[in-house]
Structures are given as structure tokens and as C-alpha cells.
Amino acid sequence: MKNVIMKCDEIRELMPDLASGMSMVTPEINRHIQSCAGCADTLAGFQQTMALLDEWQAPEPSPYFDVRLHARLREEMAKHSAGWLQWFRKPALAVSLAAVLVVGVTFWRTDSRHSTNNQVANMSIDPGTAVGDLQALDKNHDLYADSDDDVLDDLQVQSNVTANP
């Protein structure tokens, strides 16, 4: 039984060639086809398909097909020969617009920071208030940090100032 299945597989591989006449039918193949109804039906189907393909005729192109094809080819060649800059225009435009956008946003943000800093710097804070004293300390931080501790110790303290009022 296993030999018959193997034979069927081998025959099925040869069927397109057998149906088209490219391979000769050997007596062993002929005996198998006569004894196996499945292979005989499959071979008959292949032969019918090949017969239909032999009858089919390719349609003739219209008489002006070549003329229209050549005209269309000339149009396409003229379209693409606009120059090597044609492919470069769109990416260059996109890159330049992106650069303008980045520069504009950078200047806008820089300008808004400066205006905010200038507004804070231009505000007049009275000396002696808590905010005024903190701003003075912040401006003179480096001076106080680099100075010697001995200089501050030698300073005279006012007598009318109390530590905790």
C-alpha cells in the first residue's frame, strides 16, 4: 500500500509534463494511471486545461497602440528631465522652513527670558526689607564667600540693634 502512495506522489509531480506532452508516458506510469482512479482523473483534468490553453489566442493590440505608447513615453521623459534640482526642491524647502522655525522660537524664548529678567531687575525694592536684603546678599554672594572671616569679626556692631526684637 505504501508503494502505491509513493507512486501517486511521484506521478503527481510528473503530471503537468505528461499532460503537456513534454514527458513520455512510460509503461510503468501507464499501468499506475490505469490502476489508480485518482491519478487518472487528475491527469484528465490537466489534459483538459492544456487543451484550453492551446485554443486561447492572445488579443491583438489596437492599431494605434504603438503610437500612443511612444507619445506617452515622450511625455514621461520630458516630465523627468526638468532637471536634477527637481528632486532637491522639496527636501530643501522643508529643511529651510524647519530652520526658520527653530531660529524664530529660539529668539522668542530668549527675548521673553530677557524681558522677564529685566522686569525683575528694574523693580525697586526698598533696602532694609526682607526681599531687599536677600537680593543684596544674592548680588554680593561672591564677595561675602571670598572674604576673610576676620574682616567681618573686626567690624563694630551698632549698639542700638538687637538680635531678636
C-alpha positions in Angstrom: 0.0 0.0 0.0 2.9 2.4 0.8 4.4 1.8 -2.6 1.1 2.9 -4.3 1.1 6.2 -2.3 4.7 6.9 -3.1 3.9 6.1 -6.8 0.9 8.5 -6.7 3.2 11.3 -5.3 5.7 10.6 -8.0 3.1 10.6 -10.7 1.5 13.8 -9.5 4.9 15.6 -9.8 5.1 14.4 -13.4 1.5 15.2 -14.4 2.0 18.7 -15.8 4.8 17.5 -18.0 2.7 14.4 -19.0 -0.4 16.5 -19.8 1.6 19.0 -22.0 3.5 16.3 -23.8 6.9 17.3 -22.6 7.5 13.9 -21.0 6.8 10.5 -22.5 4.4 8.1 -20.7 6.4 5.0 -19.7 4.7 1.6 -19.3 5.1 1.8 -15.5 3.3 5.2 -15.4 0.6 4.0 -17.8 0.0 0.9 -15.6 -0.3 3.1 -12.5 -2.7 5.6 -14.2 -4.9 2.6 -15.3 -5.0 1.1 -11.9 -5.4 4.4 -9.9 -8.7 6.3 -10.5 -7.5 9.5 -8.6 -4.4 9.9 -10.7 -6.3 9.1 -13.9 -8.9 11.9 -13.1 -6.1 14.4 -12.2 -4.3 13.6 -15.5 -7.5 14.1 -17.4 -8.1 17.5 -15.7 -4.6 18.6 -16.6 -5.1 17.5 -20.2 -8.3 19.5 -20.5 -6.6 22.5 -19.1 -3.7 22.2 -21.5 -6.2 21.8 -24.4 -8.0 25.0 -23.4 -4.7 26.9 -23.1 -3.8 25.7 -26.6 -7.0 27.1 -28.1 -6.6 30.5 -26.4 -5.4 33.3 -28.7 -3.8 36.5 -27.4 -5.8 39.5 -28.5 -4.2 41.8 -31.0 -3.4 45.3 -29.7 -5.2 48.3 -31.3 -3.6 49.7 -34.4 -2.6 53.0 -32.6 -1.1 51.2 -29.5 2.5 51.8 -30.6 1.8 55.5 -31.5 0.1 56.2 -28.1 2.8 54.3 -26.2 5.6 56.3 -27.8 3.8 59.6 -27.1 3.3 58.6 -23.5 6.9 57.7 -23.2 8.0 61.1 -24.6 5.7 62.9 -22.1 7.1 61.0 -19.2 10.7 61.6 -20.3 10.0 65.3 -20.7 8.5 65.4 -17.2 11.5 63.8 -15.6 14.1 65.8 -17.5 13.0 69.0 -15.7 16.5 68.9 -14.0 18.3 67.5 -11.1 17.1 70.3 -8.9 13.5 68.9 -9.2 14.1 66.2 -6.6 16.1 68.6 -4.4 13.5 71.3 -4.1 11.0 69.7 -1.7 13.6 68.5 0.9 15.4 71.8 0.7 12.2 73.8 1.3 11.3 71.6 4.3 14.7 71.9 5.9 14.8 75.7 5.4 11.3 76.1 6.9 12.3 74.0 9.9 15.5 76.1 10.4 13.5 79.3 10.3 11.0 77.9 12.8 13.8 76.8 15.2 15.5 80.2 14.9 12.2 82.1 15.5 11.4 80.0 18.6 14.9 80.5 19.9 14.8 84.3 19.6 11.3 84.4 21.0 12.2 82.4 24.1 15.5 84.3 24.6 13.6 87.6 24.3 11.0 86.5 26.7 13.6 85.5 29.3 15.5 88.8 28.9 12.3 90.8 29.3 11.3 88.8 32.4 14.8 89.3 33.9 14.8 93.0 33.1 11.4 93.4 34.7 12.6 91.8 37.9 15.9 93.8 37.8 14.1 97.1 37.2 11.8 96.5 40.2 12.9 98.8 43.0 12.9 97.1 46.3 13.5 99.2 49.4 16.7 98.4 51.2 16.1 97.1 54.8 13.1 95.0 53.8 13.5 91.2 53.8 13.3 91.0 50.0 15.8 93.9 49.6 18.2 92.3 52.0 18.0 88.9 50.2 18.6 90.5 46.9 21.7 92.4 48.2 23.0 89.2 49.7 22.5 87.4 46.4 24.3 90.1 44.4 27.2 90.2 46.8 27.4 86.4 47.4 30.8 86.0 45.8 32.2 88.9 47.8 31.0 87.5 51.1 32.1 84.0 50.2 35.6 85.0 49.3 36.2 87.4 52.2 38.1 86.5 55.3 36.1 85.8 58.4 38.5 88.1 60.4 37.4 91.2 58.5 33.7 90.6 59.5 34.7 89.9 63.1 36.6 93.2 63.3 33.6 95.3 62.3 31.9 97.4 65.0 28.3 96.4 65.8 25.8 99.1 66.2 24.7 99.4 69.8 21.1 100.1 69.1 20.5 96.9 67.1 19.1 93.9 69.0 19.4 90.3 67.7 15.8 89.3 68.3 13.4 92.2 68.5 
